[in-house]
C-alpha cells in the first residue's frame, strides 16, 4: 500500500466503528507524518487528543492497523500546529512538543476549540429539523438563541426522552452560529467526554489547561448533562466553568433526558443555574410530525414509499425517532436487495411484524388515561367527564386532554369527544395552556412525570 494511503485506510476502518461525533473530535484532524518498518508517527492537533488516543483508543487504532495488514508497529502521536494539520499529505508539517494554552499562545487555545467545532455534525441543521407540536417551542428557542447570543435564554436547557431530536436541535444551533459568526469558538461536547477529559486532566496534571480551554469558549453546548449525576468533582468544575462563561455573557446550551430538578444528586447550586434561563420540555413528535420526518428521510435516500406505509411505520414506532429512521433504512435496504420499486404497508408488516410490532406494549386507551388522571387527583372519572367547571376539576381535565393529544396523538376533535366536550377548540385551548404552564410550574411538571411513568409513556 502507498504510504499516502495508509492512514486514510486506517481512518476509514475506524470511522465505521465509532460514533460520528467521536470520529470528528478525535480522529478527523489526525494525519500520518512518517512511516517505516519500525515506527508509525501520527500527527494530532493538541495534547488532549494525544492523551485520548494513547489511553482510550489505542486498541481500536491497532486493530484497524492489523486489518490493513500493518502490524508490529511502534505507534507514536506527535502534536502538530493547527494550520499545518490542514495541509495535504506530503506537505511540510510543524511538530510541537506540547500546547501552551496561556495568554501568549492564542493559536494553541483556538486549536483546542476548533477540535470541538469539528465535533458538530454538519447534517444537523435547522433546515433538516422537522418541527411539530412537540418540539416547535424548543426549535423557536434555539433560533432565538442564535440571534441573541448570551442575552436571551441563557442558559437554554432542553430536555426530553431518548431519540426525539435533542442532539439534532442543539447541534443545529451550533452550526447556525458558526455559519453566521465563524470567528466564534463554539465548543460542543457530551458530558461523558467532559468527564473523561477532566479525569485525564487531573491524572496528567493539566487541570489548568483544561479549565482555560472550556472557559475561553464563546458558546458552550453540553449534551446529556444528566450523566453528571454522582460526579461531585466534575459538578464543582462545571459549576465554576458555567459561572465564568455566564458572567462573561457567553451562551450556554444544555440537553438532558430529564429536567434539572429530576437529575439525581445534582447540586442545588447547579440546578438553580440550569433553571435561571429557559427550560423547555421536548415532547415525542406527534403522528403528523413522525410522518413528515419519514417522508423527508425517504426523499433523501430516494426510497419510493406509499403514504399508507409511512403512516403504518409512524403509528407503530411512536417514542424514538432514531428507531423510526432505522426502520426506514432497513426497509430501504430490503427493497434494494430484492429490487422492489415501491414500499407498501404490506411489505413493512412482513419485515417488521416479528420485531417492533409484535413486541410493542399494548396500546393505552383514552379511557385508561382519563382514569389514571382522575385517580392521581383523587377524583371520579365521571367528574372529569361532567360539565362541572370547578377549579379542582378543570386542571386535571386539561391535563387529560394534554396527555391524549401529546402521547396518544389523538386529533383535537377526538380529544374533545373523549372528555365529553362538544367543541374541539376547548381541547386546543387546554393543550396549549398546559404546554405553557409546564415551562414554569414545577408542581405541574412533577404531576406529568408521575402520570407518564404510571401510563408507561
N, C-alpha and C positions, 0 to 999 in steps of 0.2 A: 504493500500500500504506500502511496506517495506520502511524504512527511506532512504536506499541507492538508491532507485529508484525514489524518489520523485522529486529531482531536474532534473534528467535525463529526466523524463517525461515532466516537465515544459519546459526544453530547447528544447525538440523535438517539442513541440507546438509552441514555439517562432520561431524556425528555419523555420517553414512553412509559417510564416507571415512577415518575414523581408528579405531584400536583403542579399545574402550570405556574402558580404563584411562587412555589419553591424553586422551580427551574429558573424563572425570570430573576428571582432575587439572588440566588447563589451561583448559578451556572452560566447564565446567558452572557455575562461580561468577562468570562474567563477566555484565555487563548493559549495556544501552545507556543512556548518560547524556544525550546530546543528539545531534541530527541536523538538519543543514540542507544547503543546496545546496553548501556549501563544506567542511564538516567533519563527520566522524563520530567521536564521543568514546565510548569503551567503557571501563567500569569493570572493574578487575581486583583480586583480593584481596591481592596482595603484589608486591614488587619483582621477585622471581624469575619470577613469572608474566608480569609486564610484559616482562622481558627475553626470555623464551622466545617469547612471541607476536610480539615485534618482530623477533627474529633467526631463529627456526626455523619459525614458522607463518604469517608474513605472506603469502607467496604463496598458501597454502591459503585464508586468510581472504579475500583479494582475489578469488580465483577464485569463492568462494561468494557474494561480493557481486555479482559480474558475473552469476552465474546467477540472482540475484534482481533483476536489472535495476537495480543500484545501482553505478555506475561513476564513475571520476574523482574519488573522494572522498579527502580528506586524513584518513587513519585515525590516530587518536591513542588511546593507552591511558593511563588515569589510575588510580592506586591509590585504592581506597575502603575504608572500615572494614568489618571482618567483620560487625558487627551490621547495618550498613546494607545489605550485599550480600544479606541475606536478605529484604529488603522487596520488595514487588511493584513492577512498573513504574509509574512516576508518583509514588512516594513520594520524599521528600527524601533526598538522598544526601550523605554527608560525603566530600569528596575530600581525600586526603592527598598531600603531595609526596614521601613516602617512608615506609619502615618502619624503626622503631628497634627492634632486637632486644635491646637492653641490658636490664639489670635493672629499669630504670624503666618499661619498657613491656611488661608481661606479655601484654597483648592482642595486640601485634604478634607475639610469639613463638607464641602459641596459634593465631593466624590462619594462620601457615605450616603448622603441624602439621595443622590442620583440612583444608587442601587435600589432604593425603595420606590422611587418614581417608576423604575422599570418593573417593579412588582405589580403595578396596576395592570390589569388585563385590558388591552385596548378594545376588546369586543364589548366590554361593559360600558355602555353609553346611555344617555337619556333617550336617544333615538331608538335604541333596541329594547328599551324597557317598556313593557305593555302595562298601562295603567288601568285600574278598575276601582270599584267601590272600596276594596280592602286596602289599597295602597296609594290612592290618589293624594291623600294628605301628606304621607311621607315623601312622595315624589315632589309635591309642591314645596315642602320644607327644604328638601335638598337643593332644589333650584334657587330658592330664596337665599340659602347659604352661599351658593356660588356667586350670586350677585351682590351679597352684603357680607363679605368675609370678616369674621370676628365681631360683627356688630349686631347680627340678628341670629337668634337661635344658637347661642354659643355657651355650652356645647349643644350639639344636636345628638340626641340619644334615640336610636331606632331599635325597637325590639319586636320579636315575634318568633314563631315556630321555625323549625328546620325546613330549608328548601323552599322558602316563599319569596326569595329575591332580595334579601337584605344586603348581601355582599355585592350583588349587581348594582344596587342603588347607591351605596356609599362609594363604590369604586367609580361609578358614573360621575358622581360629584367630583372626585379627584381628577378624573380625565377631563372634565369640563373646565376645571380650574386651570389645569396645565394648558389646555387649548387656548384660553384667553390670556393667561399670565404665565408663560413658560419659564420666566425667571424665578418663580417662587419655588421654595423647597417643599414639595408635597411628600410626606412620609406616610406610606401605607404599610401596616404590619398587623398580623394576627397577634392576639395577646400571648398565644403559645410561643411565637417567635420572640416576642418581647421578653417573656420569662426566661427562655433559653439563653438569649443574649445577655441578659442581666446576670444570670448564673455564671456564664462564661467570663463575664467582665469581673466578677468577684474572684473567680478562680484564678484568672490570669492577671489580677491586679490592674485592671484597666477601667475601673468604675468611672474615673474622671472623664475618660474618652467617651464612654457610653453615654453619660449624662449630657455632655456637651453636644453630642450628635443629635439626641432627641430634642433637647431644649433649644436648639437652633433651627428647628423646623418652623415653617410658616403655616403649614396645615398638617395636623396630625390626625390620621384616620386609623382607628383601632377596631379590629374585627373580633367578635366573640369574647367580649370583655368578661363574660360570666366565668371563664376559666381562671380568673384572678382569685377566685374564692379559695380560702385556706392558705394563701401565699402571703404571709404577713410582710416580709421584707420587700416583695415586689409591690405590694399595695402601698407601702411607705414611699418607695421610689417613684411610683406612678403618681402618687398624691403630690409630691414636690414638682415633678415634671408638669403635671396639669396646672398647678398654681403659676409656675413660671410662664408657661405659654398663655394662659388665660389673662394674667395681669398684663402681658405684653400685647394683648389684643389679637393673638393668633387663634385661628379657627381650629376647633376640635370636633371630630365626628366619631361617634361610637356606635357599635352594634352589639346586640345581645339577644339571647333567646328568652330573656325574661326582664321585667322592669327592675330598676336599681334596688328597690326595697325588697325584692324577692330573691336577690342573689345571696346565697348563704355566706355567712361570716364576712360580708363586705363591711368595711369600717364605716361608721356613721358619717365621718367627715368626707369620705369619697361619695357615699350615697347622696349627701346634700349637694355636692358639687355636680354630680351627674344630673341632678334634678333642677339645677339652677337655670338651665336654658330651656330647651324644648324636648319633651319626652313623647315619642309617638309609638303607638301600638300598630304594627303592620299585621293585617289580618290575612288569612288564607284567601287567595283570589276566588271570586265567585265563579259560577259556571261560565258566564259570558266571557270573563277575562281569561279563564283557562282555555276556552275555545279559541280566543284571539291569539293567545300565546302559541298554541299548537299550529294554527294556520300560518302564523308568521314563520315559525320554525320549519314547517313543511315547505313553504315557498323557498326558504333559504337553501334547503337541501334538495330542492327540485323533486319533491315527492307529490305525486298526484293522489289526492285523498278526498273521498266523498265527505260532505258536511255531516252526514249521519255518523260516519266513522269518527270524525273529530269529536262530536258530541258523546259518542259511546266511550271514548277514552277519557274525556274530561269528566264525565259523570262517575266513572269508576275509580279515578285517581283524583282525589279532591284535596289532599293535605300537603303534597310535596311536589313542587314544580320540577325539581331535578328528576324525580321518579317519572313524572309525566313526560318530560323531554327524553328520558332514557327509553321509555316505552315506544315513543315515536321513532327514535333511532333504530330500535330493534325491529319495528315494523318495516322501516325503510330497508334495512339490511335483508330482511326476509323477501321483500318484493324484488330487490336487486338480484338476490341469489336464485329466485325462481322465475325471473323475468315477468313479473306481474306489473302491469302498467297502471293499475288503479287500486288503491287501498279501500276496502269496503268494511262495514261494521262486522259482517260475517267473517271476514279474514281476521280482523282484530280479535274477535271472540275465539276463533280457532287457535290463535297464537297464545293468547293470554289467559284462557279460562282456567288453566292449571296453576297460574301464578297469582297475580294480584286480585283477580275477580273472585275466585272461589275462596281464597284465604281472607278476603275482606270481611271485617266485622259486620254483623247485621246492621242495616241502616236504622238510625234513630228516627222515630216518627215525630211529627209535630205534637202529637198528644203527649208523648214522653217528655218532650222539652217543657211543655206547659206545666205538666205535673211536677217536674223537678224544680221549676222556678217557684211554684206555689208552695212546695214543701220547704224550700230554702227560706222563704219569707213567712212560714207558718200560716199560710192561707189555704183556703179550699180552692180547688180548681174551678169550681162554679163561680167563685168570686172574681177570678181573672176573666172569665167569660161573660160576666154580667155587665150591665151598663153603668155600674157604680163608678163614680169619679173621685172616691176618697183618695187622699194623698198616699196612704199606705198600700193602696191597690194599683194606682196609676203607674208608679215607678216599676214594680215587678212586671206589670203588663207590658210596659215599654221594653224592659229587658228581654222578656219572652219574644217580642217581635224582633228585637235586635238579633237574638240567637237564631231564630228561624230564618232570617234573611242572610246573616253572615255565615252560618255554619251548615244549614240545610239548603241554603241557596234557593229558597222559595221566591217566587215573584211577589211583588208587593200586594197584588190582589189576593194571592193565596195566603200570605201572612195575615192580612186583614180578616179574611174569612175564617182562618184558624182560631182567631180570638173573638169571633162573632162581631167584627166591626163591618159596617156597611160600606164605608168609604176607604179606599186604599191609600188616600192621602194621609190618613191617620197613621198608617204603618210607616210611610215615608218620613213623616214628622218625628215619630218615635225613634226610628233607627238613627236619623240624623242627630237627634238630641243626645242619645246615648254615646254616639261617636264623639261628640264634642265634650261631654262630661267626663269621659274616661281619660281625657288629657290632663285633668287636674284633680279629679275626685278619687282619692286613694281608696276610700271605702267601697266605692262602686267597682274599682279595678279588682279589689280583693274578692268581691262577690262574684264577678265574672270569671275570675281564675278558678274559684271553687266550683262554680257551675260547669265550666268547661271540663274540669277534671272529673266531675261526677257523671258527665254525659260522654266522656271519652272523646271530646273534641280536640 
